């Protein structure tokens, strides 16, 4: 590490531990993750990564940059032989490192089975740098720390809500595709050097490079001329235009088409070309809907004669060390927390597939969920109804078995 950057790094480290707001954000992230893990059991990776990257990566450098700008500390650095590039790298290196360590620590504790380790290390490192640079940029623009708090609150909601609600509505999904956190979360779930990883990581890199160039120019203006306004002209206009271009291309490349109805050998199927599978579909009996919940596809077959009767199909991509047995044991462990349930579990062959049946007594009728694996995707077929009718429920189970039998 360059000696000047190393000196600035150590200075920022001392300031970090002296600054109450930085320590508050650091403590809040750790405390909230621990409390939430006790409260709801299994945390969403979207929740923990968002909190870490935004609350530490963004807030800490933003608060300290605004404070030092008010005290003229940053301007004083320019009286030394230190360049603006060295100032940026010296400050960013510390906050990016702290953000990376905290975020990876939380991922390894709470989400190790959901991610690919090498992909996560590379992507979280870049994501930490991105949010650190974003925090520095806002810190240079903001006139006081109360403005940083307001901007940070909006940023946290903007980064968190569209991603959490991704797939619920088409408009929300398109908004989520324009946000860097979507690509960060996508990359950590893909094996290193896979096509999907390279796409997600590539867009995170484009966002980061555009942001770095903007912050480099902004720092020159603020520190040399004390002009800290954001105007849609010149460099700011180029930065804003580049973000729009990256976001628009992201929507174009990552939007998933809806399934199409096709016929094969006189049977009707729903064709999912982007996932390379086809699901049998009885058009006369069921109405089909498709959405995503926390990035996982949720397919619903709703009975046309009774909307309270449906079959839900959940899909989840498996990581390298996960299999059907792992998820069955995990599902049974969750059910065992309710001591009143009498749970029955067994395996059965449907066609060439091994299917896990897990049954228990629900409030209306017996509940049966069917689990099986196709390639690296776990599928859970979940017959559901909110009325008490054993015969109707058994017909739902038979329809579910037919879906599995003719799944291509």
C-alpha positions as CSV (number, residue, x, y, z in Angstrom):
1,X,0.0,0.0,0.0
2,X,1.3,3.5,-0.9
3,X,2.7,5.2,2.2
4,X,0.5,8.3,1.8
5,X,-2.6,6.1,1.4
6,X,-1.5,4.0,4.4
7,X,-1.2,7.2,6.6
8,X,-4.6,8.4,5.5
9,X,-6.0,4.9,6.2
10,X,-4.7,4.9,9.8
11,X,-6.0,8.5,10.3
12,X,-9.5,7.4,9.2
13,X,-9.3,4.4,11.4
14,X,-8.7,6.6,14.5
15,X,-11.5,8.9,13.4
16,X,-13.9,6.0,12.9
17,X,-13.5,4.8,16.5
18,X,-13.8,8.4,17.8
19,X,-16.9,9.2,15.8
20,X,-20.1,8.3,17.8
21,X,-22.4,8.0,14.7
22,X,-20.0,5.5,13.0
23,X,-19.9,3.4,16.1
24,X,-23.7,3.6,16.4
25,X,-24.2,2.4,12.8
26,X,-21.6,-0.4,13.3
27,X,-23.3,-1.6,16.6
28,X,-26.8,-1.3,15.1
29,X,-26.1,-3.6,12.2
30,X,-24.7,-6.3,14.5
31,X,-27.4,-5.9,17.1
32,X,-30.3,-5.9,14.6
33,X,-29.1,-9.0,12.9
34,X,-28.7,-10.9,16.2
35,X,-32.1,-9.7,17.5
36,X,-33.9,-10.5,14.2
37,X,-32.3,-14.0,14.1
38,X,-33.8,-14.8,17.5
39,X,-37.1,-13.2,16.6
40,X,-37.8,-14.7,13.2
41,X,-35.3,-17.6,13.1
42,X,-34.2,-17.4,9.4
43,X,-33.1,-14.0,8.1
44,X,-33.4,-13.0,4.5
45,X,-30.1,-12.4,2.9
46,X,-31.6,-9.3,1.2
47,X,-32.2,-7.9,4.7
48,X,-28.8,-8.5,6.2
49,X,-26.7,-7.5,3.1
50,X,-28.7,-4.3,2.7
51,X,-28.3,-3.3,6.3
52,X,-24.6,-3.9,6.3
53,X,-23.8,-2.2,3.0
54,X,-26.0,0.9,3.5
55,X,-25.7,1.5,7.2
56,X,-21.9,1.0,7.4
57,X,-20.7,1.4,3.8
58,X,-22.8,4.5,3.1
59,X,-23.5,6.2,6.4
60,X,-20.1,6.1,8.0
61,X,-18.1,7.7,5.2
62,X,-20.9,10.1,4.5
63,X,-21.1,11.4,8.1
64,X,-17.3,11.7,8.5
65,X,-16.9,13.4,5.1
66,X,-19.5,16.0,5.8
67,X,-18.0,16.6,9.3
68,X,-14.5,17.1,8.0
69,X,-15.7,19.3,5.2
70,X,-17.4,21.5,7.7
71,X,-14.2,21.7,9.8
72,X,-12.1,22.3,6.6
73,X,-10.0,19.3,7.5
74,X,-10.2,17.9,4.0
75,X,-9.3,21.2,2.4
76,X,-6.2,21.4,4.7
77,X,-5.0,18.1,3.3
78,X,-4.6,19.8,-0.1
79,X,-1.9,22.1,1.4
80,X,0.2,18.9,1.7
81,X,1.7,17.0,-1.3
82,X,-1.3,14.6,-1.1
83,X,-3.4,14.3,-4.3
84,X,-7.2,14.2,-4.4
85,X,-6.9,10.6,-5.8
86,X,-4.9,9.6,-2.7
87,X,-7.3,11.3,-0.4
88,X,-10.2,9.3,-1.9
89,X,-8.4,6.0,-1.9
90,X,-7.1,6.5,1.7
91,X,-10.6,7.2,3.0
92,X,-12.4,4.6,0.9
93,X,-10.0,1.8,1.7
94,X,-10.9,1.8,5.4
95,X,-14.7,2.0,5.1
96,X,-14.7,-0.5,2.3
97,X,-12.7,-2.9,4.4
98,X,-14.9,-2.5,7.5
99,X,-18.0,-2.9,5.4
100,X,-16.6,-6.0,3.7
101,X,-15.6,-7.7,7.0
102,X,-18.9,-7.0,8.7
103,X,-21.0,-8.0,5.6
104,X,-19.1,-11.2,4.9
105,X,-19.1,-12.1,8.6
106,X,-22.9,-11.8,8.7
107,X,-23.3,-13.8,5.5
108,X,-21.1,-16.6,6.8
109,X,-23.0,-16.8,10.1
110,X,-26.6,-16.6,8.8
111,X,-26.5,-17.4,5.0
112,X,-23.6,-19.7,4.3
113,X,-25.8,-22.4,2.7
114,X,-27.5,-19.8,0.4
115,X,-24.4,-18.4,-1.3
116,X,-21.2,-19.3,-3.2
117,X,-18.2,-18.3,-1.1
118,X,-15.7,-17.1,-3.8
119,X,-18.5,-15.3,-5.7
120,X,-19.5,-13.6,-2.4
121,X,-16.0,-12.5,-1.5
122,X,-15.4,-10.8,-4.9
123,X,-18.8,-9.3,-5.2
124,X,-19.1,-8.0,-1.6
125,X,-15.7,-6.4,-1.9
126,X,-16.8,-4.5,-4.9
127,X,-20.2,-3.7,-3.4
128,X,-18.5,-2.4,-0.2
129,X,-16.4,-0.1,-2.3
130,X,-19.4,1.1,-4.3
131,X,-21.4,2.1,-1.2
132,X,-18.3,3.7,0.4
133,X,-17.8,5.8,-2.7
134,X,-21.5,6.6,-2.7
135,X,-21.3,7.7,0.9
136,X,-18.3,9.9,0.2
137,X,-20.1,11.5,-2.8
138,X,-23.2,12.3,-0.7
139,X,-20.9,13.5,2.1
140,X,-19.3,16.0,-0.3
141,X,-22.7,17.3,-1.5
142,X,-24.4,17.5,1.9
143,X,-24.0,20.8,3.8
144,X,-24.7,19.2,7.2
145,X,-25.1,15.8,8.8
146,X,-28.9,16.1,9.1
147,X,-29.0,16.0,5.3
148,X,-26.9,12.8,5.3
149,X,-29.4,11.2,7.6
150,X,-32.4,12.2,5.4
151,X,-30.6,11.0,2.2
152,X,-29.5,7.8,3.9
153,X,-33.0,6.9,5.0
154,X,-34.4,7.3,1.5
155,X,-31.5,5.3,0.1
156,X,-32.0,2.5,2.6
157,X,-35.7,2.2,1.6
158,X,-34.9,2.5,-2.1
159,X,-32.3,-0.3,-1.9
160,X,-34.3,-2.5,0.4
161,X,-38.0,-2.4,-0.6
162,X,-37.9,-3.0,-4.4
163,X,-35.5,-6.0,-3.8
164,X,-37.7,-7.4,-1.0
165,X,-40.8,-7.1,-3.2
166,X,-39.1,-8.2,-6.4
167,X,-41.4,-10.3,-8.6
168,X,-44.7,-9.2,-6.8
169,X,-45.5,-6.5,-9.5
170,X,-43.9,-6.0,-12.9
171,X,-43.2,-2.3,-12.2
172,X,-41.5,-3.1,-8.8
173,X,-39.4,-5.8,-10.5
174,X,-38.2,-3.3,-13.2
175,X,-37.2,-0.8,-10.5
176,X,-35.3,-3.5,-8.6
177,X,-33.3,-4.4,-11.8
178,X,-32.0,-0.8,-11.9
179,X,-30.5,-1.0,-8.3
180,X,-26.9,-2.2,-7.7
181,X,-27.9,-4.2,-4.7
182,X,-30.0,-6.4,-6.9
183,X,-26.9,-7.4,-8.9
184,X,-24.8,-7.8,-5.8
185,X,-27.4,-10.2,-4.3
186,X,-27.7,-12.0,-7.6
187,X,-23.9,-12.5,-8.0
188,X,-23.4,-14.0,-4.6
189,X,-25.9,-16.8,-5.4
190,X,-24.1,-17.8,-8.6
191,X,-21.0,-20.0,-9.0
192,X,-17.9,-18.0,-9.9
193,X,-17.4,-17.4,-13.7
194,X,-20.9,-18.7,-14.6
195,X,-22.7,-16.6,-17.2
196,X,-25.2,-15.3,-14.6
197,X,-22.4,-14.3,-12.2
198,X,-20.5,-12.5,-14.9
199,X,-23.6,-10.6,-15.9
200,X,-24.5,-9.6,-12.3
201,X,-20.9,-8.7,-11.4
202,X,-20.4,-6.8,-14.7
203,X,-23.3,-4.5,-13.9
204,X,-22.1,-3.9,-10.4
205,X,-18.7,-3.0,-11.8
206,X,-20.2,-0.6,-14.3
207,X,-22.1,1.2,-11.6
208,X,-19.0,1.3,-9.4
209,X,-16.7,2.7,-12.2
210,X,-19.3,5.4,-13.1
211,X,-19.6,6.4,-9.4
212,X,-15.8,6.5,-8.9
213,X,-15.3,8.9,-11.8
214,X,-18.1,11.1,-10.5
215,X,-16.8,11.2,-6.9
216,X,-13.2,11.9,-8.2
217,X,-14.4,15.0,-10.1
218,X,-16.8,16.1,-7.3
219,X,-14.0,16.0,-4.8
220,X,-12.0,18.3,-6.9
221,X,-14.8,20.8,-7.1
222,X,-15.7,20.7,-3.4
223,X,-12.2,20.8,-2.0
224,X,-10.8,23.3,-4.5
225,X,-13.7,25.6,-5.2
226,X,-16.1,24.7,-2.3
227,X,-18.9,24.2,-4.8
228,X,-20.8,21.3,-3.4
229,X,-24.0,21.5,-5.4
230,X,-25.4,18.8,-7.7
231,X,-26.4,20.3,-11.1
232,X,-27.6,18.4,-14.1
233,X,-24.9,19.8,-16.4
234,X,-21.3,19.1,-17.1
235,X,-19.9,16.2,-15.1
236,X,-23.0,15.7,-13.0
237,X,-25.1,15.3,-16.2
238,X,-22.7,12.8,-17.7
239,X,-22.8,10.8,-14.4
240,X,-26.6,10.9,-14.3
241,X,-26.9,9.9,-17.9
242,X,-24.5,7.0,-17.5
243,X,-26.5,5.7,-14.6
244,X,-29.7,5.9,-16.6
245,X,-28.0,4.0,-19.5
246,X,-26.7,1.3,-17.2
247,X,-30.1,0.9,-15.5
248,X,-32.0,0.8,-18.8
249,X,-29.7,-1.9,-20.2
250,X,-30.1,-3.8,-17.0
251,X,-33.8,-3.9,-17.4
252,X,-33.4,-5.1,-21.0
253,X,-31.0,-7.9,-20.1
254,X,-32.4,-9.2,-16.8
255,X,-36.1,-9.1,-17.3
256,X,-37.5,-12.6,-17.4
257,X,-40.3,-13.4,-19.9
258,X,-43.5,-14.9,-18.8
259,X,-44.2,-18.6,-19.4
260,X,-45.9,-19.6,-22.6
261,X,-48.7,-22.2,-23.1
262,X,-47.6,-24.9,-25.6
263,X,-48.9,-28.4,-26.6
264,X,-46.8,-31.5,-26.7
265,X,-48.4,-34.9,-27.6
266,X,-51.9,-33.6,-27.0
267,X,-50.9,-32.4,-23.5
268,X,-50.8,-28.7,-22.5
269,X,-47.6,-27.3,-20.8
270,X,-46.3,-24.1,-19.5
271,X,-43.0,-23.5,-21.1
272,X,-40.3,-21.6,-19.2
273,X,-37.5,-21.2,-21.8
274,X,-35.2,-19.2,-19.4
275,X,-35.4,-22.0,-16.9
276,X,-35.3,-24.9,-19.3
277,X,-38.4,-26.7,-18.1
278,X,-42.0,-27.3,-18.9
279,X,-44.9,-27.9,-16.4
280,X,-48.2,-29.7,-17.3
281,X,-51.1,-27.3,-17.2
282,X,-54.9,-28.2,-17.2
283,X,-56.3,-25.0,-18.7
284,X,-59.9,-26.0,-18.2
285,X,-59.4,-26.6,-14.5
286,X,-56.8,-24.1,-13.4
287,X,-55.8,-20.5,-13.9
288,X,-52.1,-19.8,-13.8
289,X,-50.2,-16.9,-12.2
290,X,-46.5,-16.3,-11.9
291,X,-44.5,-14.1,-9.5
292,X,-41.4,-14.0,-7.4
293,X,-40.9,-13.8,-3.7
294,X,-37.4,-12.9,-2.5
295,X,-36.1,-13.9,-6.0
296,X,-37.6,-17.3,-5.8
297,X,-40.2,-18.1,-8.4
298,X,-43.7,-18.8,-7.1
299,X,-46.1,-20.4,-9.5
300,X,-49.8,-20.7,-8.6
301,X,-52.5,-22.9,-10.1
302,X,-55.8,-21.5,-9.0
303,X,-59.0,-23.6,-9.5
304,X,-61.4,-21.8,-11.8
305,X,-64.4,-23.1,-10.0
306,X,-63.1,-22.2,-6.5
307,X,-60.4,-19.5,-6.0
308,X,-59.8,-20.8,-2.4
309,X,-58.4,-24.0,-3.9
310,X,-54.9,-23.7,-5.4
311,X,-51.6,-25.5,-6.0
312,X,-48.5,-23.4,-5.3
313,X,-45.1,-24.4,-6.8
314,X,-42.0,-22.9,-5.2
315,X,-38.6,-23.1,-6.9
316,X,-35.3,-22.6,-5.2
317,X,-31.9,-22.9,-6.8
318,X,-29.6,-25.3,-4.8
319,X,-26.0,-24.5,-3.9
320,X,-23.3,-27.1,-4.4
321,X,-23.6,-28.7,-1.0
322,X,-27.4,-28.8,-0.9
323,X,-29.7,-31.7,-1.9
324,X,-33.2,-33.0,-1.4
325,X,-32.4,-34.7,1.9
326,X,-30.9,-31.4,3.3
327,X,-34.1,-29.5,2.6
328,X,-36.4,-32.2,3.9
329,X,-34.6,-32.2,7.2
330,X,-34.6,-28.4,7.3
331,X,-38.4,-28.4,6.6
332,X,-39.1,-31.0,9.3
333,X,-37.0,-29.1,11.8
334,X,-39.1,-26.0,11.3
335,X,-42.3,-28.0,11.7
336,X,-41.0,-29.6,14.8
337,X,-41.0,-26.3,16.6
338,X,-44.8,-26.5,16.7
339,X,-45.3,-29.3,19.3
340,X,-49.0,-29.7,18.5
341,X,-48.3,-31.0,14.9
342,X,-48.2,-34.7,14.2
343,X,-45.8,-34.8,11.2
344,X,-45.5,-37.7,8.9
345,X,-42.6,-37.9,6.3
346,X,-41.9,-40.5,3.6
347,X,-40.4,-40.8,0.1
348,X,-42.1,-42.1,-3.0
349,X,-41.2,-42.6,-6.6
350,X,-43.3,-40.7,-9.2
351,X,-42.1,-41.7,-12.6
352,X,-38.3,-41.6,-12.4
353,X,-38.2,-38.9,-9.6
354,X,-37.8,-39.4,-5.9
355,X,-40.4,-37.3,-4.1
356,X,-40.6,-36.4,-0.4
357,X,-44.1,-36.3,1.1
358,X,-44.4,-34.3,4.3
359,X,-47.9,-34.3,5.9
360,X,-49.4,-32.8,9.1
361,X,-52.8,-31.9,10.4
362,X,-53.7,-28.3,9.5
363,X,-56.6,-26.1,10.8
364,X,-58.9,-27.1,7.9
365,X,-57.5,-30.5,6.7
366,X,-54.5,-32.6,6.3
367,X,-51.6,-30.6,4.7
368,X,-49.3,-32.4,2.3
369,X,-46.3,-30.9,0.6
370,X,-44.3,-32.6,-2.1
371,X,-40.6,-31.9,-2.6
372,X,-38.3,-33.1,-5.5
373,X,-35.2,-31.9,-7.3
374,X,-34.7,-31.3,-11.0
375,X,-31.0,-30.6,-11.9
376,X,-30.0,-28.0,-9.4
377,X,-33.4,-26.7,-8.5
378,X,-35.5,-27.7,-5.6
379,X,-39.3,-27.8,-6.3
380,X,-41.9,-27.8,-3.6
381,X,-45.5,-28.5,-4.8
382,X,-47.9,-27.3,-2.2
383,X,-51.6,-28.0,-2.5
384,X,-53.6,-25.5,-0.5
385,X,-57.3,-24.8,0.3
386,X,-59.0,-22.7,2.9
387,X,-62.1,-24.8,3.1
388,X,-62.6,-28.2,4.8
389,X,-63.2,-30.9,2.2
390,X,-61.1,-34.0,2.3
391,X,-62.1,-35.4,-1.1
392,X,-61.3,-32.1,-2.8
393,X,-58.0,-31.9,-1.1
394,X,-57.1,-35.4,-2.2
395,X,-57.9,-34.5,-5.8
396,X,-55.5,-31.5,-5.4
397,X,-52.8,-33.9,-4.2
398,X,-53.4,-36.2,-7.2
399,X,-53.2,-33.1,-9.5
400,X,-49.9,-32.2,-7.8
401,X,-48.6,-35.7,-8.5
402,X,-49.6,-35.4,-12.1
403,X,-47.6,-32.2,-12.3
404,X,-44.6,-33.9,-11.0
405,X,-45.1,-37.0,-13.2
406,X,-45.2,-35.0,-16.5
407,X,-42.7,-32.3,-15.5
408,X,-40.3,-32.0,-18.4
